[in-house]
Amino acid sequence: MTDRPSKIPGWRNQLDRLAFYSKQLFRLISPATQPGMGALPHEAGTSFRVWAPHAGQVFVTGTFNNWSRWRSPLAREANGYWSANVAQAGPGDTYKYIIIPPHGQPLHRTDPYARDVTPEFSNSVICNGTFDWGSREAEPLFQMPGWHELVIYELHVGTFEENPAGVVGTFQGVINKLPYLQELGINAIQLMPVAEFEGDYSWGYNPAHPFAVSRTYDGRAALKELVKAAHSHGIAVILDVVYNHFGPQDLSLWQFDGWHQNGLGGIYFYNDWRSKTPWADTRPDFGRLEVRQYLLDNALMWLEEFQLDGLRWDATNQIRNAHGFDSEPGADIAEGWEFMKWVNSQVDARLPWKLIIAEDMQGNAGLTRETATNGAGFDSQWDATFVHTIRQAVITPHDEDRDMTAVAHAIAFSYNGDVLERVIFTESHDEIANGKARVPEEIAPAAADSFFAKKRSALGAALLFTAPGIPMIFQGQEFLESGWFDDHVPLDWAKAGQHAGIVQLYRDLIRLRRNWGNASRGLTGQHTNVFHVNNQEKVIAFHRWHNGGPGDDVIVVANFAHQPQPGYTIGLPRAGLWRIRFNSDEQGYAAEFGHHLCPDIVAARVPGSTCIDEMPCFGNVTIAPYSVLILSQDS
């Protein structure tokens, strides 16, 4: 007997002969010694490594071997991995894997770790990863601003640039606006997802190639240029990432090596009831070590190779629960919670200064608890309590329907006693789309620049920058952009000039929030006391402080009614002169504002042992309709 193929001619015999020689060839191939996944160029060529546990054979084909289907086989490694070194392959070459299932037709697959993907045919591209970040001696390493003084500006790269309709924005368009953002006082931008997606228009929450950067926005080198430029302006860069689902369009991960169950997604996905998400049946299988490693590698790529300063995880509620609700514990995905803990622990061990944010919107304090106490280990989370309550309070048309008790709760709310564990906002990409509009548009449809729209949206902005939490605004919010968010419609930057006063209002608030004048340190502190809630007159007042004392204690008074309040008495924590640092009714912000001036206040002690608002001192303020006053003492 012999294992050599027969010389009998015939079609079937040709296949047997090919199979025989393929086996001999695979016996001669050595696995790559270079660690890492995907295509990794080095001095002796490029190593390729891919996970395909159900493959019988794996080849890599590309421009380096004239797209040969058999010339570059990969060797089988342990645990379903395949690898080889290809001496002829180098940066710029395009390639795909050919996966041969034990039974079935060959599968041509884009590399799951592809750092770049061509628009046509979705071919992977070998990238060298080098980039000139500049001399560390000439330009010291960027330091992430303290989280207590962060002000985040969320933006969508495709619509942020000043472009005519039909022209998609790029990273360079964001770079061009960095001086504007720096002057506004922004010290962190948060990019909606930029991983490669199908087509030119998208919010980005349908990633097809999670390790590649959208060529529509000009690709990976251009993103690094943006990060480098932002850092030179003192601005951190946070990126949205999507780990709750992939695709579903243009998704090469689907049934990657041919195996699947129930007609579902195969090795990268759940193949049972846990696969279903609101977007597609593509929830990653968080129970598979290889899938968890894939997602961790992705997070570390953004944080290390791209030097990003943080990540915002999209819809973590869809990672930990199949239906996305805490009220349905029967749908909990325990593996999802463990996956989040594991990734956050890994990031904290390597890069503890990076800010990792969860978008969960379920009010679950466990998201931001430490992993040692079975928390998920996020540093902060988007807060539903603030956005829903404050938006409702300023949008509601009738004063009598505004609930000051709810507003007070939204202001004072925190997770685990730490005010930095929540990101607060009144506008985000979610809150101004899908049937909802921007705050001024909700207040006055088709009249976002009207008196009431300006006044009440400014009221919301003043609360945003004075309430405890990390404040965030959405692109164009500071110049009364109208309508709702549409990824086909660029920002109308002409409004920044038309509403220069409102832009100045935001600038003034941001400077106070960041304590630039050394008179409002309390706005960066942990302590909040909502000490005055008048639901009849619709007035609320609260106290913010870090350590307390002049230059630290801040008092905020807000009037949620159309009725002005002259000579309104509030409690104060200390006697002496309290200066008006901000009055949202100044006509410099808008010509139609009433310009109800409130002079600086000399606080007096309450006689005897009595108190006003449980404060030892008191003063009288004059506050205009739908307005906010911010007071503090000189340091």
N, C-alpha and C positions, 0 to 999 in steps of 0.2 A: 504494500500500500504506500501511497505517496500523497503529500498535501499539495503537489504541484498541479495546476489546472490542466485539464485534458486539452489535447490539440485538435479535438474534433471541432470542425467549423460549425458556426450557427450563432444566431443572435443571443440566445440564452447563455451560450458558452462565453461570449464576449463579456457579458456582465459578470459572470463568475471569475473570468480572468482579471477584470478590472478590480473586483473586490479582493482577489488574492494579492495583487501587487499593491493595493492600497494598504492592506494589513502589514505587508513587509515594510512599506514606507513609514507607517506610523510607528513601527518598532524602532526605527532609526532616529526618530525625532526626540530631542531632549526638551524638557520644559524650560521655560525662561527662568533665568536666575534673578532677573530684575524684579523687585517686589512691586506690588501695586496692580490696579485694575485698568483695563482699557489699553490704549496705545501709548507707550512710554518710550519716546526716542532717547537714544544714548549714543556714545561714540561708536559702538559696533553695530548700529542699526536701530531697530525698534522692536521692543518686546510687546507682545499682545497677550492679554489674559481676559477670559470671558467665563461666566458661569452658565453652564448648560447641562444640568445633571442628567437629562434624559436623552442626550445626543449619543449617537453611535460613533460619529466622527464629526470633526469641526475643521474647517479650512478658513483662511483669510485670503480674500481676493481684493486686488486694487490696482492702482496705476503702477505700482512698483513691480508687479508681475504680469502686466498686460491683461489684468482681470482674468487670470487663469483660475479655473475652478478647482484645480487639484495640486498646483505647484507648491503651495504654502500650507501644509497641514499643521495643526496644533496638537501637542501631546496632552494626554489625559493626566490630570493631577488628582489629588484627593478631593473628596467632597463635591464632585461634579464640576470642578474647574478645569479649564483647558488653556494651555499657553505654549508659546514658542517665541524664539527670537528670529526676526527676518532681517538679514543683513542689508538687503536692498531698499528697505522702507525707511522713509525719513519725513521730517516736517514738510507739510504741504501736500503729501500724497493723500489720496482719498481711498477709502476701503469699505468693505462690508465683510461680515462673517457669513460663511455658508455652513449651515447646521444640517447634518444628515441624521434624521431620526432612524431608529432601528427599522421602522416600517413607515413608509410614506415618502413624499417628494422632498427634495432639498429645499431648505428655507433660507432666503437671503435676508439678513437682519442687520439693521443699524446697531452699532456698538452702544449698549446701554450707558457706557461711560464716555461717549463721544463728546469731546470738548468743542466741536464745531460740526455742523451738518450742512451740506449743500442743499439749496432749495429744490433743485431738480433731483429726483430719485432718492433723496434723503441719504446720500452717501456720507459716511463719517470722514472726518479730516484729522490727520495727525497734526497736533499742535505742540510746539516746544515749550510753551509756558513762560518764556523769558519776557521780562518787561523792565524798563528803566524807571525805577521808583525814585530816582534822584539820589544825591549824596546825602547820607545821614549826618555827615559833618556839617554840610551847608544848610540842610533842612532837617532839623531834629524830628524824630519819630512823632507822629501826630498822637496827641493825648485825647482820648475820649472825654468830652466835658462831663463833669459830675452829673449823675443822674438827677440830682435835686435841682439842677438849673437847666435841664434839657427843655427845648422847645422844638417840637417835631413838625415838619412840613411834609405831608403826604402828597406824592405827585405820580402822574402817569406819563411815562416818557413819550409815548406816541402823541399825546395831545398838549404837552406842556409848551412846546416851541411855538414861536410866532410863524405859523405856516398857513398858506391858503388851504381851503378844504381840499381833501384828496392827497395831501402831502403829509406823510407820517413823520412825526418828530423823532429825533435821534438823541444819543447821549451828548453830542456836541451842543444841541439846543439847550440842554440843562446846564452845561458848563457856561454857556453864554449868560445865563441868568443868575449865576452864583453871586456876583457882586450885588445884585438886587436883593437876594435872599440874605446875604450878610448884612446889608444896610437895614433890612427889616428886623434883624436881630435873631434870625433863625440860626440854630447851631446843630441841627440834625435834619437831614432829608430822609424820607422813607419812600423807596421806590416800589410801586406795584410790580408784580413779578416780571422778570426779563428773560427767564428761561425760554428756549426756542418753542414756539407754538405754531400751529398751522395758519398760513396766510399772513397778511400784514396788519389786520385789525383785530385786537383782542384786549380784554382787561389783563390777560396774562395768567388767569387761573385755570388754564387748560394746557399744562405743560406736556409737550410731546417728547422732548429730549431734555431731561432735567439738568444735565451737566453742560449743555451748550447755551450760549448767549444769543439772543435773537439777532439775526443778521439784519432784520428790518431796522433795528436800532443802531446798527453798525458793528455788532459783534463784541467779542471778549476784550480785545485790546482797547476799544473805545470805552468800555465800562471801566477798565482800569484807569484810563485817562480821566474819567469823571471822578473816580474815587481820589486820585492824586490831586486833582484840581480842587475838589471839595475840601480836602484836608488842608490845602494851602490857604483856604479861606476860613479855616477854623470850624468847618462843618463836618459832622459825622455823617456816615451813610449807612442806613439800615435797609435791608432788602426783604420783601415779602417772599416766602417760600411756600410751596404747596405740597404737603406730604399726606393729605387725607384722600387724594385720588390723583390719577394721571389722565391726560387726554380728555376725551376719548379719541379725538381726531389724530390721524397720522401717527399712531402709537405702535412703534416697532416692538415694545415690550410685550404686547398682547400675544399670548401663547408662544412665547419666545423660542423655546426649544421643541415645540410641537406637542408637549404634554398639556392636558387640561382636563377638568372634570365639569360636568353639567353645562358644557358649552361655554364656560367662563374663561378667565384670562390666563390661566397657567401659572408658572412658577413665581411670578412677581406679585400675584394677586390672591385674595381669598377666592376659593372656588365653591363657596356655599352661600348661605343667607347673608354673611358678613360682607359680601362683595358690593352690595347695592349702596350707592350714595345718591344724593339729590342730583348729581351730574352724570353719573355713569356707573356701570358695574366694575369699577376699577379701583376699589380700595386696596392698598398694598397689604400683603400678608405680614402683619407685624409679628407673627409668631415664628417666622423663618429667620434664622440668624443672618443668612445671606442678604435678605431684603433689608433687615435692620442696618446691617453694615453698609449697604448701598446708600441708604438715606443719611446715615452718619457721615459717610465719605462726602456726600453732597454738601451737607451743612459745613463741614470743615473746609471744603474747597472755597466756599464763599468767604469764610472768615479768615482763612490763612492765605490762599493764593491771591484772592482779590482784596485782601486787607479791609474787608467790610467791618463795620463797628457793631453790627447787631443783625438779628433776624427777627422777623415777625412771622410766626407760623399761622397760616390760614386755617380757619375752622377746626381748631383742635377738638371741639365737641364731636366732630365727625371721625376723629381718630379713636376716641375712647368710648363712643356709643354708636351703634349702628344707625340709630335714628337721630342722634344729635341732641338728645334731651336728658337732663338729669332726672326728669320725672318718669323715665322709662328704664329702671334698673335692669329689667329683663333683657334689654338690648345692649348692656354694657359689653365692651370688648376689653377685657382685662389686659390682654397683650398690648393693646394700644397705650394704656396708661403706663405699663412697664417700659414700653419703647420710649415714650417721652421722658420718663425718669432717666433712662439709660443715656440717651443722647445729651440731655442737659447736664448729667453728671460728668460725661466725657468732656463737654465743652467747658464746664466750670473748672475741671482739673487742668485743662490746657490753657484756657483763655478766660479767666474769671472776670475780666473787665468788659467783656462783650455783653451787650444788652439783648436778652432773648425774651421776646414778647409773645404771648398767646392771644389769638383772637378766638375766644370761646363763647362769650356773651351769655353765659348761663349763671353768672354770679357765683361760681364755684371757687371758694378760697383755697381749695386743695391744689389748684393749678400753680399757685405762687408760694406754696409751702415748700420747705426744704425736702429733698429726697430722703433724708435720714428719718423723717417723720411721715414717710409715704406720700409726700407731696410730689407733684410733677416737676418741680424745680425751675419753673419759669421765673424770670426776674420781675416781670410785670405782665398785666393783661388788659386788653381793651375792656372798658367798663360800661356795661349796658345801663346801669342805674343812673349814671350822670347824663348820658346822651339822651335817653328816652324821656327822662323827667324834665330836663332843662329845655330840650326842644319843644316838648308839649307846653311848657310854661310860657315860652315866648311866641309860639305859633298860635295858641288859643286866641280867638278873636275877642272874647268878652272877659273883662277884668275879673268879674265875679267868679269865673271858672278857673282861675289860677290858684293852685293849691300850694300855699307857702310852707305847709308842713312837709309836703313831699319834696319841695325844693330844699328845705333845710336838711332833710335826710340825704338827698343826693349830694349836697355839698360836703357833709361831714363823713360820708361813707368811706370805708377803707377795707382792704383785705389784710387780715392777720395783724392789724394794728400798725401797718406800714403804708404811708400815703403814696410811696413810690411804686407800690405793687399794682397801681392802676394807671392806665393811659386814658385821659378824658378828652372829649371832643364833642362838638355839635354838628360837624360835617365830616363825613368820610366817603369813600367811594360807594360803600353799601348804603349809607344813609341818604344819599342824594341821587339814587337811581332805583330801578325796579319798583316803580310806582310812587317813589318819593322824590322830592326836589330839594334844592338848596333852601336854607332857612329863609332868606329874604323872599324867595319865590313862594314858599309856603305861607308866609305872612301876607303877602300881597301878590297873588298870581298875575303875571304879565306886568307887574309894576314893582320890580325888585329894587328900584331906586327911589321909591316913594318914602314919605316921612316915616310912616309906621314901620316899613320894612327896614329902614336904616336904624331907627331908634331901637327896635326890639332885637334886631340881630346884633347891634352893638351891646345891648344889655347881656345877651348870651355870651358874646365874646369876653366881656369884662368878668363875668363869672368864671369862664373857662380859664382865664389867666390868673385868677385869684383863689380858686378852689384848690384843695389839696389833690395832688396827682401830677402826672407828667402831661402837660397840655399838647395837643396836636391840632393843627388846622389842615384843611384840604386845599389844594391848589386853587387860587382865585378867590378863596373865601375872603381874603383881606381887601379885595376891591369889588365886592358885591357881584361876582359872577352870578348870572341868573340861570334859570332853567334847571336842568338836571345833567348828570354826567353821561356823556356819550363818547365812546372811544373813536368815533368818526369826526368829532367836532373839536377843533383846537380851542384853547383858551382865547378869549377876546382881551388881549393885552391893552387895547385902547381904554378899557375901563379903569386901568391902573392910573391913568392920567385924569380921566373924568371924575374919579372918586379918590383923588389924592388925599383928601381930608380923612376918609375912612382908612386908607392905608396908613396915614399918620396915627390914627387912633390905635390901630394894631401895633404899630411901632412903639408907641408910648407904653402900651400895656406889656409888651414883651420886655421892654427895658425894665419896667418895674418888677416883672416876674423874675428877671435874672439879677435884680438888685444892682443895676448898673450905677445908680446914684447913691449907693450905700445908705439908703433910707428905707428899704423894704425887704430886709433879710428874712423876715417872717414868712414871706411868700415861698421861700425855699425850705421852710421848716416842717417838722412833723406834727405840730400842734394846731388844732382847730377847735374853736368853740362858737357854735351858732347860738348867740346869746339873746337875739331879739327876733321873734317871729310874730308878725301882726297880720293875721289872715284877713282881717276886715279892711285895713288900709292897704294891704298888699305890699308891706315893707318888711325887709329882712336885713339883719346885720350880723356879721360874724367877725371873729378875731383870729388872726393867724400869727404864729410866732415860732421862733427857733429856740433861742434861750430867753427871750424877753428883754425889754428895756428899750430906750431910745434907739432909733435906727433899726430896730428889730420888730417890735410890735406893729402890726398892721390891722387897721379896722376897715371893713368893707361894708357899705350901706347900699342897698339896691331897692329901687322903687319899681314895682311891677304893675303900676296903675297909671292911667292917663291923667290922674289928678296930681298936681304938684304938692309937695309937702314942705311949706316954709316953717322954720322954727321947730323942727321935729326933734324931740328929745331922745337921746340914746345913752346908754351907759358906756363908760370908758374905763380902761384899766389903770389909768394914771393921770394925775393932775398935770397942768401945764399946757403948753402950746402944742396943738395938733394941726399939722399942715395938710392942706388939700393937695395931694399928689396927682390926682386924676379926677376929672369931672367929665363924664361922657356927653354932657349937654353943651359943651363949648362949640361955638359957631365955627371955630377953625376946623372942626371935623365935618360939618355940613352946614351950609348957609341957612337951611330951614330949622336947625336946632334952636331951642329957645334961649340959650345963653343965660340960664338961671345960675348966677354965680353964687357960690358958697364961700364965704370968707374963712380963713383959718380960724380954728376954734380954741378958745382958752377953757380947758376943762376944770371944773370946780369939784371939790369933794362934796359928797352927799352929807348933809348935816347928821350928826349923831351916829348911830350904829346902823342906819338903814342903808339900803342899796337900790340902785336902779339897774334893771337887767342883771342883777347879781354882781354888779360892778361897784367899786368904791367911789367912782367919780362919774360925772355926766357932762354932756354938752349938747348944744342945739345945732342942727344942720338944716340947710335948705337944699332940697333935692327935687330935681325936675321930673317931669313925666318919663317913665320908662328909662331911667337913668341910674348910673352907679357912681358913687364917690369912693375914693380910696384915700385913707388918712394914715399918717404916721408922724412920729416926732423926730426932730433932728438928732443925729447920733452924736 
